[in-house]
Structures are given as C-alpha cells and as structure tokens.
Amino acid sequence: MKRDAGPRIRRVDAAVIGASAGGVEALGLLFAELPAQWRLPLVVVLHLPEAHESRLPEVFSQRLPFAVREAQDKAPVAPACLYFAPPGYHLSIERDRSFSLSCEPPVLFSRPSIDVLMSSAADAYGPALAGLLLTGANEDGAEGLHDIHRAGGLSAVQDPAEAQVPTMPEAAIARHAPDFVLPLRELRALLLKLDAAHHHAP
C-alpha cells in the first residue's frame, strides 16, 4: 500500500536502513542481486548482542558485487558501499557526511541505535536522504524515521503484515505516515529506483 499516487522518486545522496529481530533475513532479501554498478551509499544499523563480533560485512560481501565494510570513526560516507554499524557503538553521520562512533548509553535498550543513525543522517543530508525501517521487536527507529520525514527526506517501512516481527514498522507508522509501506520485494525495487536517480541526476 502507498499513499495516494505515491511520492515522486527524486535524487537522494544516501539511504539509511534499520532492522532488529528478523533483520538478517530481511536484509538478504532487500539486497538480493543488487548490480555491480551500484553507487548509492547504504548505511545499516542492525541490533546485535554487544559481546558478539559482527560477521555482517563478511556475510554480505560474499553476496554483493560492491564494497561492504564496517563503518569507521571519522571516515567519509563513500559511494558504492554498504556500511554496517559496529556492535556496541552508536553510529552517527556528521554534518560533513563522515561517520562518528560513540559509547553513549543505549537508546531504547539499543546500541547501536537506529534512532541515533537516522536522526543524525537527517541533519547531515536533509531532503537528500532515504530511510528504510524493517522488521524488529522494539520501537527504535520510529523517531529517527520521523526526523527524516520532517527534514524532507523519503521514509519507507516494511509492510508489518510481512515483517517477521512487526513491532518496529508498526511503531514507525504510528509516529507518522511514511511515504511508502511496502513488502521487501517492492522496497528493493524502490532502492533500485533511488540508485538510478542518484546515477542520472546532474
């Protein structure tokens, strides 16, 4: 389901994505067979136990034909790359579009926090940002996605009826009316359109 007629696809300079319970499987479907000429930076917060080393960059680098890495403090957000937040740190994007890691207290029991990433990215990118919120068992991300929406960015949520755990997308929908509420296959098509717009904009 979409809002009437749906918003126009426009150029964005990055997409930030949040997920929790069921998120690895959801991301696998969302990123399935993305093309080698991909350019749009993708930045992901997936809730993981802090004590566990994340194998997400390793797992997804085997599936994708472009760079996949863990976000590093003070590194610029580069095109043609999928970034994962390291476990145990909040990941922010600064106004100069570089990453910042911090050990501030958890937000909604989560560190990294989806809200922290999305709200900081909304400040850095304004309307040139897309935010996607997927399956999850708490309300982290609802406020951050709303901040993206208020900054003029594009907001999209996985259809709760399809989500493995619908709490997170339902909380986002309760907070504001997202631009898109779609199953993963259509969210993937949306990402492809955003990347095409990123390629072809002047």
N, C-alpha and C positions, 0 to 999 in steps of 0.2 A: 504494500500500500504506500502511496505517496500523497503528499499534499496536492491539492488540485493543480493539475498541469505540471507540477514539479518545478523546482528552480532551474535556471539555466546553468549548464556546466560552464565554468569560467576557469581561467588560469589560477592555479594555486602554486606556491613555491615549496610546499611540504605537506605531508599527511602524518598525523599522529594517531596512534591506534592503542586502545586499551582493552585488556581482557583479563579474566581471572579463571575461575573453575570452568574447565572445558576449553580453555583458550588455545592450547597447543593444537588440538584437532581443528578448531575454528580457523586459526591462522594458516594451517596447512591447506585448507580449502580456499581461503581468501587469496593466498599467494600462489596457488597452483598454476604452474606453467606461465608465469609472467615472462615477458620477452627479454631477450638479451640486450635490446636497445633501450631498456628501461632507464629513465632519467630522474623521476620524481623521488626526492628523499623520503624514506619511510622510517618513522621512529616509533618503537613499540615499548610499552610497559605491560609486562605480564607478571602477575603476582606469583612469586616463588618463595619457598622457605628460605630465610636468610642464610641458614647454615650450608645450603647446597650450592655448589658451583654450578653456574648456568651452562648447559650444553646447547642452548638455543642457537647461538651463532654457528656452532659446528653442524647441528642438525639441518638448519635452513640453508647453510652454504652448500650443502650437498644437493639441495633441491632447486636452487636458483642460479641463473647464469650471470649474476652481477654480485658486487661486493656485499658481504654480510659481516657485521662486526659488532662488538660491544661498544657502546658509547664511552668515550674517554673525556675526562675533565679538560675543559678549555679547547677541545678540538672543534673545528668548524663543522657545521652540518653540510655535508658534501652531497652533490647529486649522485644518482646511480648507486645508491647504497641503502641497505636495510640495517637499521641500528636497533639493538636491544638494550634496555636499561640493565645495568649490572645489579644482581641481588644485593640487598642491604643498604642501598643508597637511593636517595631521591634524585631523579634526573630532571633538570630544568634546561630551558633554552633561553639564553641571554638575549638582550636587545640586538647585539651584534651577530646573532644567529650562530653562536657557539654553545657547546654543551657545558653544563655546570653540575657537578655531583656534590651532594651534601649528606650529612648524617643527622639532619634534624629529626625530631621524634616522628614516629609513624602518623599518618593521616588516615582516619577510618581503619585503623589497625594494619595499615599497609605501608611498606617502604621497600621498593619504590611505590609512589602514589601516582595513580593515573591523573587525579586532580592537579597535582603539582606540575606534571608534564604539560597537561593541556592548558592550564591557566597561564603558565609562563610562555608557552608557544603562542597563545592568543595575543599576549603583549608584544611578542617579537615579530609576529607575522601579520597581525590584524586580519583583514579580509583575505589575505593570500595564504589561507590555511584551511585544510580539511581535517576534521576529527571524526574518527570512527570508534564506536564503543560496541564491544561484542559480549558474549556470554560471560557471566560472573555471578558470584554469590553474595556480594555486598554492594553498597551504593557508591563506591569510589568511581569517579568519572562523570557522575551526573552533573556536579557543579562545574567541573572543568569543561565539559562539552557545552554547557550553557554559556560559559565565558567565551568560548569560540564563536558561538552563535551571536552573542552580544557584540563581539568585535567585528562582525560582518563576515565571518568565515562560514564554511559549509559544515553542517553537522549531519552525521548519519549513524544509525543504530541498527544492530542486527534485530530482525523480527523476533520478539520474545517467544512467539509460538514455535520457532525453530531452535532457539538457543538451548544448549544443554542445561544451563541454569539461567532462568530468565530474570533474576533479581536486578542485575546491573542494567540491562536495557530498559526494564520497566521503570527503574528509578530515573533514568535519563528522560524518558518520555513523560513522566510525571512532572519533571522540572521544567521542561519546555517542549514545544512541538518541533522535533528535528526536521531538517529538510528532507531526509529520506529515512524510512523504516523498511528494511529490505532483508530478504534471506541472503545468506553468504554468497551464493552464486551471482546474485544481482549486485551485491556490494563489490565483488570482484570486477564485474563489468563497469561499475562506477569508477573504480580505481583506474581501470584501463582508459576510460574517457578522460579522467583528470590528467593522466600521464600524457595522453595525446594532446590535450590542450596546453600542457606545460611545454611540449616539444614545439608546438606550432605558433605559440604566441610570440610577438615581436620582442 
